[in-house]
Structure formats: C-alpha cells, structure tokens
Amino acid sequence: MRQFLHRHKIVLNTLGPVFIGDGRELVKREYVLNKRERKVTVIDQSKFFQYLTQMKKLESYEQYILRKSGSLQSWMYEERISFQDMKTFAAYEYSCGDVAELNTMKNILTFIKDPYGMPYIPGSSLKGAVRTVLLGSDILRHHEKYSHAADYFSQRTSFDRSNMREIDREIKRAEEIRFCTKKKDEKNQTVNDIMNGLHIGDSKPLSLDDLTLCQKIDVHVDGCEKDLPILRECIKPGTRLEFNITIDDTECPLTIEQIRSSINVFLQGYNKLFLEKFQEETPYVKDVIYLGGGAGFATKTVLHDLLKNSKTRSKTIGSILNLKLPRKAQMEHKHDLDYKAGVSPHTCKLTEYEGGLYQMGACSIEII
C-alpha cells in the first residue's frame, strides 16, 4: 500500500527575539520591574486581592488606582511590600534584559501561552510564514506567471482608499495562482488550496526562562535608531523550537526539498530587495525564516517580489503602506517619502538583547 502521509520534524533556532502575541496587554499596574534582579513579575490579580485583603491594604490600593498615576512598584514601595512578599501573588516572572535600564514604565504585549501557562508557538504561525515564503519564492522564480499583479502595482505610484479592494484582489489572485491548483470546486477556491494538505503542529512547550522583555527599535536607512514605546514578551535568541510537519501528497504536491529551496530563494530576495539597503545590517545567507510580530513588512508580504523589476518600487510600496495607516500615523511615519530613502519601509525592525541589536523574528530552520 502506497504511503501518502509524509511526516517530518522542523527545528527552529531563534537568531533574534521572536514575538507571537496572545492579544493581551499588561498595563503598568499589572506588573513590576525589578531592576536590581533584572526581572519582570506579572501579578496574579486573584492572589493579589487576597493578599491585599489579608494585609488590610485594599483601601490604599483603591486610592492608588483612583490616582491613575505612578507604577505599581512605586505604590508597593510606599506600602513596604517587598519583592519577597510579591512572590506570593505572582503569576509568573522572567528576565527583562536591557529593558531594566528604562526610566519609564510602558505597557507590555504578552506572548501566547498554553493552558499551563507555558509559552509556545502555534503551528499556524509557522505555516503562515512558510506560505509567504512559498508564494514569494515562486514569484521570484516565475515572475511571468504573476504579470497581471506585477503590472497592476508597477503601473501605479499612488493609491487611495478606493483602491483597497483592487489591491486585495490582486494579492488574492497571486495566491490562487500559486496554491489553488486543485480542480475540486470552481466557485470555492479555498477547497482547491494545496496548503490544506500541509499540517504543522504547535511547538513543544517552552519554559518561562525562555522569555525575555524586548523594546521595539526602528533603525532608519541612514543608521539612526529610534526607541519606540512598545514592549513585548519574546522568546530569547538561542532557543530551540520543535514542530511536527505532515504532508498529504494526495492534497499537496510539495516536497520537503521544495520548501527548503523556497526558504532560501525568498531569503535572498528579501536581502537584495530590502535588507541590503540598510548598511548596518548583516544579512543571513541561508536557511533562515522570519517569524512572528515585529519582523517587518517585507518579511510578511510579497510586494517587493512582485515589484522586483520596477524602478518605482519604493514609491509604490510607500503609498500602499500609507494607505493602511490613520491620517495622524501617516504624518508620523512619512511612507510617502520612502522613495527618497531608496527603500520602503525606510526602517528595519530590531530590538536589543544583552547589549546587541537583533533582527526581530529571525530563526534558522532545519527540516529533518
């Protein structure tokens, strides 16, 4: 009997911090930053209120909340609540790394965790990254197949909100050319998607010791750095992640070798069309995939690939980026001027860890 299910293992090693959010955001009264021990302690609200009731500090805490100013840590200092006491009502804690040097408290975007409170990476996140790689690499290799979308974008350097449906339609058409090659249902292309036959399971659970706190840093093409008021719980660089991947060859004709090859073609295109414009950055040359939030527009879209031959690539992409922002953010980000920098977006997404700058989301990948 012929074997049609092909099972393999994907091993990622994080080269930079990786962020997969769970949609939650901690405000400054929900965590404490211990600068001496360089740790973040997230408060378990239920245990905390039990502690406040037992220690007769509930009224003082209510007054602190009503003041709407100051960090939880400053209030705890006033109430002489020690870091040792805090452990009795902590939900979890982890390293805050270089963020310990910050002078102001900011909200924290939290990492996705399993029912036992351990961080992990959903298989759907990795599959989404693989899907982008497969599409982008096919566009780079067989650009003529996508001439309709390439012509649509290359013939325009300015977009407005009336173009949103057209933009989405052209990207969807490119995806259908690459993935919807089955002929099961002419009216419902999702049924024809070969990626239905590729399944990636969730990663094995990690430890809270694998987490660190990272601040978003934008580096301009001219080398100027800008620290942004965004903190994220991230997986540390140097962390090993394992996933199981199964390919049903009756649904999906892709082979592991094709996926490996596509990863490197997309990576080379990303380097040439985007990253090499930032002279301070050293591109990865092989077997690297970008994963998760904060990794940057160019890692998650195929516009650079579609516009690889266009002399107005930066102007076109800058206009589309502007279109996706509120008016106030348009004035701040100034993507309409990206063409002057020679690349769009005109910033590279980095973060600091143990004194060095890292590309967000970069992971080495091995498929066994």
C-alpha positions as CSV (number, residue, x, y, z in Angstrom):
1,M,0.0,0.0,0.0
2,R,1.4,3.4,-1.0
3,Q,2.4,5.8,1.8
4,F,0.7,9.2,1.2
5,L,1.4,10.9,4.5
6,H,5.0,12.2,4.9
7,R,6.0,13.1,8.4
8,H,9.0,15.3,9.2
9,K,10.3,17.5,12.0
10,I,11.0,21.2,11.8
11,V,13.7,22.6,14.1
12,L,13.9,26.3,14.6
13,N,16.7,28.1,16.5
14,T,15.9,31.7,17.3
15,L,18.6,34.0,16.0
16,G,16.7,37.1,17.2
17,P,13.8,37.5,19.7
18,V,10.5,36.1,18.5
19,F,7.1,37.5,19.4
20,I,3.8,35.7,19.0
21,G,1.1,37.8,20.8
22,D,-2.0,36.5,22.5
23,G,-3.8,39.8,22.2
24,R,-3.3,40.8,25.8
25,E,-1.6,43.9,27.0
26,L,-0.3,44.5,30.6
27,V,-0.7,48.0,31.9
28,K,1.8,49.3,34.5
29,R,-0.3,48.3,37.5
30,E,-0.3,44.7,36.4
31,Y,3.4,44.0,36.5
32,V,6.6,45.0,38.5
33,L,10.0,45.7,37.0
34,N,12.8,44.6,39.4
35,K,15.8,46.5,38.1
36,R,18.2,45.0,40.5
37,E,17.4,41.4,39.6
38,R,16.5,42.4,36.0
39,K,13.2,40.6,36.2
40,V,9.6,41.2,35.3
41,T,7.0,39.9,37.7
42,V,3.4,39.7,36.3
43,I,0.7,39.9,39.0
44,D,-1.9,37.2,39.5
45,Q,-4.9,39.5,40.2
46,S,-6.9,37.0,42.3
47,K,-3.9,36.1,44.6
48,F,-3.1,39.8,44.8
49,F,-6.5,40.8,46.1
50,Q,-6.4,38.0,48.6
51,Y,-3.1,39.4,49.8
52,L,-4.4,43.0,50.0
53,T,-7.4,41.8,52.0
54,Q,-5.3,39.8,54.5
55,M,-2.8,42.7,54.9
56,K,-5.5,45.3,55.1
57,K,-4.1,47.3,52.2
58,L,-7.1,47.1,49.9
59,E,-8.3,50.7,50.7
60,S,-4.8,52.1,50.0
61,Y,-4.6,50.2,46.7
62,E,-8.0,51.5,45.6
63,Q,-6.7,55.1,46.3
64,Y,-3.7,54.3,44.1
65,I,-5.9,53.1,41.3
66,L,-8.1,56.2,41.5
67,R,-5.0,58.4,41.3
68,K,-4.3,57.0,37.8
69,S,-0.6,57.8,38.2
70,G,2.6,56.0,39.3
71,S,3.6,52.4,38.8
72,L,2.5,49.5,40.9
73,Q,6.1,49.2,42.0
74,S,6.2,52.8,43.4
75,W,3.0,52.1,45.4
76,M,4.4,48.8,46.7
77,Y,7.5,50.7,47.9
78,E,5.3,53.2,49.7
79,E,3.4,50.3,51.4
80,R,6.6,48.5,52.2
81,I,5.7,45.4,50.2
82,S,8.9,43.6,49.5
83,F,9.9,41.6,46.3
84,Q,9.8,38.5,48.5
85,D,6.2,39.2,49.5
86,M,5.4,39.8,45.9
87,K,6.3,36.2,45.0
88,T,3.2,35.1,47.0
89,F,0.9,36.8,44.4
90,A,3.0,36.4,41.2
91,A,1.5,34.8,38.2
92,Y,4.9,34.3,36.5
93,E,8.3,36.1,36.1
94,Y,11.0,36.2,33.5
95,S,14.2,38.2,32.5
96,C,13.7,41.8,31.5
97,G,17.2,42.1,30.0
98,D,18.2,45.5,28.7
99,V,14.7,46.9,29.4
100,A,15.8,47.2,33.1
101,E,17.6,50.4,32.1
102,L,14.3,52.2,31.1
103,N,13.3,55.1,33.2
104,T,9.6,55.0,32.4
105,M,7.1,52.1,32.6
106,K,5.3,51.1,29.5
107,N,2.5,48.6,28.6
108,I,3.7,45.0,27.7
109,L,2.3,42.9,24.9
110,T,2.2,39.4,26.2
111,F,3.3,36.1,24.5
112,I,0.9,33.3,23.7
113,K,0.9,30.6,26.4
114,D,-0.7,27.1,26.7
115,P,-3.3,26.2,29.3
116,Y,-0.5,25.5,31.8
117,G,1.0,29.0,31.3
118,M,4.0,27.9,29.3
119,P,4.9,29.9,26.1
120,Y,4.7,28.1,22.8
121,I,4.5,28.9,19.1
122,P,1.3,27.8,17.3
123,G,1.8,25.7,14.2
124,S,-0.4,28.2,12.3
125,S,2.1,31.0,12.8
126,L,4.9,28.9,11.2
127,K,2.6,27.7,8.5
128,G,1.7,31.3,7.6
129,A,5.4,32.1,7.4
130,V,6.0,29.1,5.1
131,R,3.1,30.1,2.9
132,T,4.6,33.6,2.4
133,V,7.9,32.0,1.6
134,L,6.4,29.6,-1.0
135,L,4.5,32.4,-2.7
136,G,7.3,34.9,-2.7
137,S,9.9,32.5,-4.0
138,D,7.6,31.3,-6.8
139,I,7.1,35.0,-7.8
140,L,10.8,35.5,-7.9
141,R,11.4,32.3,-9.9
142,H,8.5,32.6,-12.3
143,H,7.7,36.3,-12.5
144,E,5.8,35.9,-15.8
145,K,3.1,33.8,-14.1
146,Y,2.2,36.9,-12.0
147,S,2.4,39.5,-14.7
148,H,-1.1,40.7,-14.1
149,A,-0.5,41.6,-10.4
150,A,3.1,42.9,-11.2
151,D,1.7,45.2,-13.9
152,Y,-1.1,46.4,-11.7
153,F,1.3,47.5,-8.9
154,S,4.2,48.7,-11.1
155,Q,1.9,51.0,-13.2
156,R,0.9,52.9,-10.1
157,T,2.8,55.0,-7.7
158,S,-0.1,56.5,-5.8
159,F,-3.1,54.7,-4.2
160,D,-6.1,55.9,-2.2
161,R,-8.7,54.1,-0.2
162,S,-10.8,53.4,-3.3
163,N,-8.0,51.1,-4.4
164,M,-8.1,48.8,-1.3
165,R,-10.4,46.2,-2.9
166,E,-8.2,46.1,-6.1
167,I,-5.1,45.7,-4.0
168,D,-6.6,42.8,-2.1
169,R,-7.9,41.2,-5.3
170,E,-4.5,41.3,-7.0
171,I,-2.8,39.7,-4.0
172,K,-5.5,37.1,-3.7
173,R,-5.2,36.3,-7.4
174,A,-1.4,35.8,-7.0
175,E,-2.1,33.4,-4.1
176,E,-4.6,31.4,-6.2
177,I,-2.1,31.1,-9.0
178,R,0.4,29.5,-6.5
179,F,-1.8,27.5,-4.3
180,C,-5.3,26.9,-5.7
181,T,-4.2,24.3,-8.3
182,K,-6.7,21.6,-7.5
183,K,-9.9,21.4,-9.5
184,K,-12.3,20.4,-6.8
185,D,-14.6,23.4,-6.8
186,E,-14.5,26.3,-9.3
187,K,-16.7,28.5,-7.1
188,N,-14.8,28.0,-3.8
189,Q,-11.1,28.4,-4.3
190,T,-10.3,27.6,-0.6
191,V,-11.2,24.0,-1.3
192,N,-8.6,23.9,-4.1
193,D,-5.8,25.2,-1.9
194,I,-2.9,22.7,-1.8
195,M,-1.9,24.0,1.6
196,N,-4.9,22.2,3.1
197,G,-2.7,19.1,2.7
198,L,0.2,20.6,4.8
199,H,-0.2,20.5,8.5
200,I,2.3,21.9,11.1
201,G,1.6,21.2,14.7
202,D,2.2,23.5,17.6
203,S,5.7,23.7,19.0
204,K,6.7,21.8,22.1
205,P,6.1,24.0,25.2
206,L,8.9,26.2,26.3
207,S,9.9,27.4,29.7
208,L,9.2,30.8,31.2
209,D,13.0,31.0,31.4
210,D,13.0,31.2,27.6
211,L,11.1,34.6,27.8
212,T,12.7,38.0,27.8
213,L,11.3,41.5,27.6
214,C,12.2,43.5,24.4
215,Q,11.6,47.0,23.3
216,K,10.8,47.8,19.7
217,I,13.6,49.7,17.9
218,D,13.3,51.2,14.4
219,V,16.6,51.7,12.5
220,H,16.4,54.2,9.7
221,V,18.2,53.5,6.4
222,D,20.7,56.2,7.4
223,G,21.6,54.3,10.5
224,C,19.6,56.4,13.1
225,E,18.0,54.4,15.8
226,K,14.6,55.2,17.4
227,D,13.4,53.5,20.5
228,L,9.6,53.1,20.5
229,P,7.2,52.8,23.5
230,I,6.4,49.2,22.7
231,L,7.5,46.3,25.0
232,R,6.9,42.7,24.1
233,E,7.4,39.4,25.8
234,C,9.7,37.5,23.4
235,I,11.4,34.1,23.1
236,K,15.1,34.7,23.7
237,P,17.7,34.3,20.9
238,G,19.3,30.8,21.1
239,T,16.1,29.0,21.9
240,R,15.4,25.6,20.1
241,L,11.8,25.0,18.9
242,E,10.5,21.7,17.5
243,F,7.4,21.2,15.3
244,N,5.9,18.2,13.6
245,I,5.0,18.7,9.9
246,T,2.8,16.3,7.9
247,I,2.3,16.5,4.1
248,D,-0.6,14.6,2.5
249,D,0.6,14.1,-1.1
250,T,-2.9,13.5,-2.3
251,E,-3.7,17.1,-1.5
252,C,-0.3,18.8,-1.5
253,P,2.4,18.1,-4.1
254,L,5.1,20.0,-2.2
255,T,8.2,18.1,-1.1
256,I,10.5,19.0,1.8
257,E,13.2,19.8,-0.6
258,Q,11.0,22.3,-2.4
259,I,10.2,24.0,0.9
260,R,13.9,24.2,1.8
261,S,14.7,25.7,-1.6
262,S,11.9,28.2,-1.4
263,I,13.1,29.4,2.0
264,N,16.5,30.3,0.6
265,V,15.1,31.9,-2.6
266,F,12.8,34.1,-0.6
267,L,15.6,35.0,1.9
268,Q,17.9,36.0,-1.0
269,G,15.1,38.2,-2.4
270,Y,14.4,39.8,1.0
271,N,18.1,40.6,1.3
272,K,18.5,42.0,-2.1
273,L,15.3,44.0,-2.4
274,F,15.1,45.2,1.2
275,L,17.7,44.4,3.9
276,E,20.9,45.3,1.9
277,K,19.7,48.9,1.7
278,F,20.5,49.1,5.5
279,Q,24.3,49.1,5.5
280,E,24.5,48.5,9.2
281,E,22.7,45.1,8.9
282,T,24.4,41.8,8.1
283,P,22.0,39.6,6.0
284,Y,21.6,35.9,6.8
285,V,22.5,34.0,3.7
286,K,20.9,30.5,4.1
287,D,18.2,28.5,5.9
288,V,16.6,31.4,7.8
289,I,12.9,32.3,8.1
290,Y,11.3,35.3,9.8
291,L,8.5,34.5,12.2
292,G,6.0,36.4,14.3
293,G,5.1,40.0,15.1
294,G,7.6,42.9,14.7
295,A,9.6,41.1,12.0
296,G,8.7,43.8,9.5
297,F,6.5,44.3,6.4
298,A,9.0,42.9,3.9
299,T,9.1,39.5,5.7
300,K,5.3,39.1,5.6
301,T,4.3,40.3,2.1
302,V,5.3,39.7,-1.5
303,L,5.0,43.2,-2.8
304,H,8.8,43.5,-3.1
305,D,8.9,40.3,-5.1
306,L,6.1,41.4,-7.4
307,L,7.9,44.7,-8.0
308,K,11.4,43.3,-8.2
309,N,11.9,44.9,-11.7
310,S,10.1,48.1,-11.0
311,K,12.1,51.4,-10.8
312,T,9.3,52.9,-8.7
313,R,9.1,50.0,-6.2
314,S,9.8,52.2,-3.1
315,K,7.2,54.8,-4.2
316,T,4.5,52.2,-4.9
317,I,5.1,50.3,-1.6
318,G,5.3,53.5,0.4
319,S,1.9,54.6,-1.0
320,I,0.3,51.3,0.0
321,L,1.8,51.4,3.5
322,N,0.5,55.0,3.9
323,L,-2.9,53.7,2.8
324,K,-3.1,51.3,5.7
325,L,-2.4,53.9,8.4
326,P,-4.7,56.5,10.1
327,R,-4.1,60.1,8.9
328,K,-2.1,61.0,12.1
329,A,0.1,58.0,11.7
330,Q,0.7,58.8,8.0
331,M,2.1,62.2,9.1
332,E,4.4,60.5,11.6
333,H,5.7,57.6,9.5
334,K,6.0,59.5,6.2
335,H,6.0,56.5,4.0
336,D,5.1,58.8,1.1
337,L,8.8,59.9,1.3
338,D,10.2,56.4,1.3
339,Y,11.3,56.7,-2.3
340,K,13.8,59.4,-1.3
341,A,15.5,56.8,1.0
342,G,15.5,54.3,-1.8
343,V,13.6,51.6,0.2
344,S,10.2,51.1,1.6
345,P,9.6,50.8,4.5
346,H,12.5,53.1,5.3
347,T,13.1,51.4,8.7
348,C,14.3,48.0,9.8
349,K,12.7,46.3,12.8
350,L,15.2,45.5,15.5
351,T,15.4,45.0,19.3
352,E,18.1,45.0,21.9
353,Y,19.2,41.9,23.8
354,E,22.3,41.6,26.1
355,G,23.8,44.8,24.6
356,G,23.4,43.9,21.0
357,L,20.9,44.7,18.3
358,Y,19.0,41.8,16.7
359,Q,16.6,41.4,13.8
360,M,13.1,40.5,15.2
361,G,11.8,37.1,14.3
362,A,14.9,35.7,12.6
363,C,15.2,31.9,13.0
364,S,17.4,29.3,11.5
365,I,15.4,26.4,10.1
366,E,16.1,22.7,9.6
367,I,13.7,20.2,8.2
368,I,14.5,16.6,9.2
